[in-house]
């Protein structure tokens, strides 16, 4: 499956009807601009979005478990059954131990789920690249939610991450996140070698999600 260029993480900010509205806006942009956009909603909204849109839906996390006695854990089979085609792993707000990341990537691969592993710097990105995820999203935690784009504030992190990951595992796509807010931010990230971007606040807080997502997609087109 083609990997999305833009991944919008809804975190726990929106859910239900509002999540579907944003998904519909992303779907409209995808159909108009041809830029594949994925959403990572609340687990309870995966089926709602997957059944009512044509864009890829990701889980925000999975646990490295198999069906059994694991109350409160996120079962990979369950998110796939709900309609998810992939998952984020190790987001700075839901960090995992290195051995958990390895096992979660393995479990996802067994089920055919796309894996995007988050890393806070190039060294962590290098460490997880050996697990052969589909993508690695490098997000300096100090810039998350600030509106200050990593591609502008710390372009060396983007460039170093791309070079480091590619030298270790050239198959892995590199995403960047933290503060990505505008089409220009997206354009700059891709010019620095990133494949795509991971973001949240810029879309969630936008008065017009469609307009904001279209702007971000245009950043991909203009690179």
C-alpha positions as CSV (number, residue, x, y, z in Angstrom):
1,X,0.0,0.0,0.0
2,X,1.1,3.5,-0.8
3,X,2.2,5.4,2.3
4,X,0.5,8.7,3.1
5,X,2.4,12.0,2.6
6,X,0.4,13.6,5.5
7,X,-0.6,11.9,8.7
8,X,-3.0,13.9,10.9
9,X,-3.0,12.7,14.6
10,X,-6.3,13.6,16.2
11,X,-4.9,12.7,19.6
12,X,-7.7,13.0,22.2
13,X,-8.8,16.4,21.1
14,X,-11.7,15.4,18.9
15,X,-13.8,12.4,18.5
16,X,-17.1,11.1,17.0
17,X,-18.9,13.6,14.7
18,X,-16.0,16.1,14.7
19,X,-13.5,13.5,13.9
20,X,-15.6,12.4,10.9
21,X,-15.9,16.0,9.7
22,X,-12.1,16.3,9.6
23,X,-11.8,12.9,7.9
24,X,-14.3,14.0,5.2
25,X,-12.3,17.2,4.7
26,X,-9.1,15.2,4.3
27,X,-10.9,12.9,1.9
28,X,-12.0,15.8,-0.2
29,X,-8.5,17.2,-0.4
30,X,-7.2,13.7,-1.4
31,X,-9.7,13.5,-4.3
32,X,-9.0,17.0,-5.5
33,X,-5.2,17.2,-5.0
34,X,-4.2,13.5,-5.2
35,X,-2.1,13.7,-2.1
36,X,-2.7,10.7,0.2
37,X,-3.7,11.8,3.7
38,X,-4.1,9.5,6.7
39,X,-5.9,10.1,10.0
40,X,-5.1,8.6,13.4
41,X,-8.3,9.0,15.5
42,X,-9.4,7.7,18.9
43,X,-9.6,3.9,18.8
44,X,-13.4,4.1,19.2
45,X,-13.6,6.1,16.0
46,X,-11.5,3.9,13.8
47,X,-14.5,2.0,12.4
48,X,-16.6,5.2,12.0
49,X,-13.9,6.8,9.9
50,X,-12.9,3.7,8.0
51,X,-16.4,2.9,6.9
52,X,-17.3,6.4,5.9
53,X,-14.2,7.7,4.0
54,X,-11.7,6.5,1.4
55,X,-8.6,7.6,3.2
56,X,-6.3,5.4,5.3
57,X,-7.1,5.3,9.0
58,X,-4.3,4.6,11.5
59,X,-4.4,3.6,15.2
60,X,-2.6,5.9,17.5
61,X,-0.9,2.9,19.1
62,X,-0.9,-0.8,19.4
63,X,0.4,-3.0,22.2
64,X,2.7,-6.0,21.3
65,X,0.2,-8.6,22.5
66,X,-1.8,-11.5,21.0
67,X,-5.4,-12.3,21.8
68,X,-5.7,-13.2,25.5
69,X,-6.0,-11.8,29.0
70,X,-4.8,-8.3,28.5
71,X,-7.4,-6.0,30.0
72,X,-7.0,-2.4,28.9
73,X,-4.4,-3.1,26.2
74,X,-4.7,-2.3,22.5
75,X,-4.9,-5.5,20.5
76,X,-3.4,-5.2,16.9
77,X,-6.1,-7.6,15.6
78,X,-8.8,-5.4,17.0
79,X,-7.7,-2.2,15.3
80,X,-7.3,-4.0,12.0
81,X,-10.8,-5.6,12.3
82,X,-12.1,-2.1,13.0
83,X,-10.7,-0.9,9.7
84,X,-7.2,0.5,10.5
85,X,-4.6,0.0,7.9
86,X,-1.6,1.1,10.0
87,X,-0.5,2.4,13.4
88,X,1.7,5.0,15.0
89,X,4.1,3.7,17.6
90,X,6.2,5.3,20.3
91,X,4.7,8.8,20.1
92,X,6.3,11.1,22.7
93,X,2.9,11.1,24.5
94,X,2.8,7.3,24.4
95,X,6.4,6.1,24.6
96,X,7.4,2.5,24.5
97,X,10.5,0.6,25.6
98,X,12.8,-0.4,22.7
99,X,12.0,-4.1,23.0
100,X,8.2,-3.2,22.9
101,X,8.7,-1.2,19.7
102,X,10.5,-4.2,18.1
103,X,7.7,-6.6,19.1
104,X,4.9,-4.2,18.1
105,X,6.4,-3.7,14.6
106,X,6.7,-7.5,14.3
107,X,3.1,-8.0,15.4
108,X,1.9,-5.3,12.9
109,X,3.8,-7.0,10.1
110,X,2.1,-10.3,10.9
111,X,-1.2,-8.6,10.3
112,X,-0.2,-6.4,7.3
113,X,-0.5,-3.1,9.2
114,X,1.7,-0.2,8.2
115,X,4.0,1.0,11.0
116,X,5.1,4.6,11.6
117,X,7.5,4.7,14.5
118,X,8.1,8.1,16.2
119,X,11.6,9.1,17.4
120,X,12.7,12.2,19.2
121,X,16.1,12.5,17.5
122,X,18.2,11.0,14.7
123,X,19.9,8.5,17.0
124,X,16.6,7.0,18.2
125,X,15.5,7.0,14.6
126,X,18.6,5.0,13.7
127,X,18.0,2.5,16.5
128,X,14.5,1.7,15.5
129,X,15.2,1.6,11.8
130,X,16.7,-1.9,12.2
131,X,13.3,-3.2,13.1
132,X,12.3,-2.4,9.5
133,X,9.2,-0.2,10.1
134,X,7.5,1.3,7.0
135,X,8.3,4.8,8.3
136,X,10.0,6.7,11.1
137,X,8.6,10.1,12.2
138,X,11.2,12.3,13.8
139,X,9.6,14.8,16.3
140,X,11.7,16.9,18.7
141,X,9.3,16.9,21.7
142,X,10.2,20.5,22.6
143,X,8.6,21.7,19.4
144,X,5.4,19.6,19.5
145,X,2.3,21.8,19.6
146,X,4.3,25.1,19.5
147,X,3.5,26.1,15.9
148,X,7.3,26.4,15.5
149,X,8.2,24.1,12.6
150,X,11.1,21.7,13.0
151,X,11.7,22.1,9.2
152,X,12.5,25.8,9.9
153,X,13.7,25.9,13.5
154,X,15.9,22.8,13.3
155,X,16.4,21.9,9.7
156,X,19.6,20.0,10.6
157,X,17.5,17.5,12.5
158,X,15.4,16.7,9.4
159,X,18.5,16.4,7.2
160,X,20.5,14.3,9.7
161,X,17.5,12.1,10.4
162,X,17.0,11.4,6.7
163,X,20.7,10.7,6.1
164,X,21.0,8.5,9.3
165,X,18.0,6.4,8.6
166,X,18.8,5.9,4.9
167,X,22.4,4.8,5.7
168,X,21.0,2.2,8.1
169,X,17.8,1.1,6.2
170,X,17.2,2.8,2.9
171,X,13.7,1.2,2.6
172,X,12.3,3.2,5.5
173,X,10.4,6.4,4.7
174,X,11.3,9.4,6.9
175,X,8.5,11.7,8.2
176,X,9.0,14.8,10.4
177,X,6.7,16.4,12.8
178,X,6.5,19.0,15.6
179,X,5.2,22.4,14.8
180,X,4.3,21.7,11.2
181,X,1.6,24.3,10.6
182,X,1.7,25.6,7.0
183,X,2.2,24.5,3.4
184,X,5.6,26.2,3.4
185,X,6.6,24.0,6.5
186,X,5.6,20.9,4.5
187,X,7.4,22.1,1.4
188,X,10.6,22.8,3.4
189,X,10.5,19.4,5.1
190,X,10.3,17.5,1.8
191,X,13.0,19.7,0.3
192,X,15.2,18.5,3.2
193,X,14.6,14.9,2.2
194,X,11.6,13.9,4.3
195,X,8.9,11.7,2.6
196,X,6.0,13.2,4.6
197,X,4.9,14.9,7.7
198,X,3.0,14.0,10.9
199,X,1.0,16.8,12.6
200,X,-2.0,17.5,14.8
201,X,-2.6,21.0,16.2
202,X,-2.6,22.9,12.8
203,X,-5.6,20.9,11.6
204,X,-7.4,20.3,14.9
205,X,-7.4,24.0,15.9
206,X,-8.2,25.3,12.4
207,X,-11.5,27.1,11.9
208,X,-11.7,25.5,8.5
209,X,-10.0,22.1,8.5
210,X,-10.5,21.6,4.7
211,X,-8.8,24.9,3.9
212,X,-5.8,24.0,6.2
213,X,-5.5,20.4,4.9
214,X,-5.6,21.7,1.3
215,X,-2.8,24.2,2.2
216,X,-0.7,21.4,3.6
217,X,-1.3,19.2,0.6
218,X,-0.3,22.1,-1.7
219,X,3.0,22.1,0.2
220,X,3.7,18.6,-1.1
221,X,2.7,19.6,-4.6
222,X,5.0,22.7,-4.6
223,X,8.2,20.9,-3.3
